[in-house]
Structure formats: C-alpha cells, structure tokens
C-alpha cells in the first residue's frame, strides 16, 4: 500500500508537467480557436472587399475545419446575393496551379519521361518568344539572356533571369511555356497546348487529380467530363471606387502558370494526399519541397512550385494565387512541422499582398498572419 501511495503521488506531481511539456505540434485545434479564427477571417474578408471566400484547415492529414463566407455570385446593380460560397464552390486558383506542375514534372522525371536538365531553348518557337519578352518592358523579361542555356529545372525553380541557375526571380511567363514543352516532348505540335487535348492537363488528371480523388477540380477549361465544375465556378470581381465589377468569365487552357479550377475541399484532399505519400515516392516528395541552391551555396526561396521560407523559427511552404484580370486570389500555406495547412480561395484580388518578385514574404499577408497568430504562435488578437 505504501508503494502504491508513492506511485500515485509521483503521477500527481509529474504527469501535469509531462503533459504541459508535450510538443504543441500534437495539440488538437480547439473549438474556441476555430470560432475566433472564423470570425476574424470573415471580418478580414469584408475589410478587403472580397465578395466570397472559401477556407479550410487541415491538421494531421484530416480536414479540421472548412467554411464558406459571402457570395460566389451576386447582382452588382442591387447587391442581391443569390449563391452563397461553400467549401465545394470552385474557384480559379491562379498561380497555386504551379504546385501541381512542380509535382507533375518530378513524377515524369522519375518515370524517365522527361529530363529536367533539358534546355527549353530547343523547343520550337522559343527564339521568337524569348526575343519578344526580353525586348519588351514586361518585368519578367528583365535581364533575360535568350542565348543562355535555360533548363526545365531553371523554369520550375524560377532561376531563369540573369545567369540561369544563379538567382531567384518569380517568372510566371516562363511557367506558361511548360505546356508547350510537354507537347514537344510527347511529339505533338506545340499549338496543341491551347487546344482541346492539352496533354499536360491530361497528365495532371492522371497523375494527381485522379489519385487524390479531386472530382471537383478541372485541370483545363477543356476537360469536358468535369463541365459541372466550370458551370459552378464562382464569378470573379474587381472592387473599384466602392463598387464591384464582374470580370470576364475565364476560358483558358492549362498553360503552366495557371489553369486549374478547384475547391478548398478538393485542395484539402490534395494536401492530405501529398503528406500521405499517395501521389509520389519519398524521393520525389523530398525534392518537391527542397529549395534551389545557387552555385555560391545560397539557398533560394523556391523549390518545385512551392515557396519555402523560415519565419520566427518556423518553416512555411506556400504559394499564392493572383489574377487581377479574372478577379481571383488564393493562398495555400503549409506548416510542415506542425502537420498544419491553411487553404483560402477568393473571388477578388483581396487575398493578394504584393509578395516581392525576388523573395518570399508570406508573413506580409494579413490572412497568413491571422492564421499564424491563432494556430502557430498562439497569440491572442
């Protein structure tokens, strides 16, 4: 009995401290955190003039929470809401598409279908495109050397401008050449990239969307078997001088820089599939999130379709989407060491914060900071 009493005393004295010292990575998300975050998120949506916003949080490979706020469609004349946003509302995800391309190209490399060291310069039409871009006033043509050897790896890592492979500069126009490169590799005319049989779109469906069970995601405007996704897609809006203006509905092919329509529910499936090893081998997954390194040894802020950065002792893997002409923005933010992900899709530019072209600064996003404060750093607002 005496020894039993000592054992009980030990448990009473030390178990609380053991529980308190557990890594916060294992702590579940509380209902209070969700309620507070949801309220603050909706307030932030309204402050940034976003008509409709869909959101999801994934924790430990499960959807911990998802919700829709506002409207995907409304009459800009009288403001009447007639289609509320839900987690299953499709949005144009803009540059979040690049995360799919990074994965796809690594998958194809592992299968021996492509070589990331191939020169994109050898693709038909390259000289005319590169000369046009380099000679234009478009920022993505700055310091672009068309006679330099530019590899597919350089394009995927955004290390094209300047001496290829030596520095990072975000260049979505170069990503837009990737669908043409795929047609070239598969023996098709590069014009097929803009046609109804976009090979890269088919490969994304075969290698990613299908295995992940993403039935509410289109890999191209031409994916006829998912016409309902296009039909249900949110309207994009511009907010200007106190008024919302409907933008032209998107009718684009999958070029590389953008082209996918999805929902937060489906992107949560994608996130879970990525972290569960469903979509690729361990080797591919390691490469996917490993940032490029310059020849001088400097780690660059971009891997294969994903930004990778450290902030306040935490690693963040992320990508944003922004299409001002279509009226959409997005944020896909992973905190890998906490098995935690935030996904946001909006039908205006309101999520975008102006990330610099030569760096990674997700902490500048009000939406990212709200999430960080609630679920990463545990700060009260």
Secondary structure, 3 states (H helix, E strand, C coil): CHHHHHHHHHHHHHHHHHHHCCCHHHCCCCHHHHHHHHHHHHHHHHHCCCCEEEEEEEECCEEEEEEEEEEEEECCCCCCEEEECCCCCCEECHHHHHHHHHHHHHHHHHCCCCCCCCEHHHCCCHHHHHHHHHHCCCHHHCCCCCCCCCEHHHHHHCCCCCCCCCCCCCCHHHHCCHHHHHHHHCCCCHHHHHCCCCHHHHHHHHHHHHHHCCCCCECCCCCHHHHHHHHHCCCCEEEECCEEEECCCCCCCCCCCCCCEECHHHHHHHHHHHHHCCCCCHHHHHHHCCCCECCCCCECCECCCCEEEEECCEEEEEEEEEECCCCEEEEEEEEHHHCEEEEEEECCHHHCCCCCCCCCCHHHCHHHHHHHHHHHCCCCC
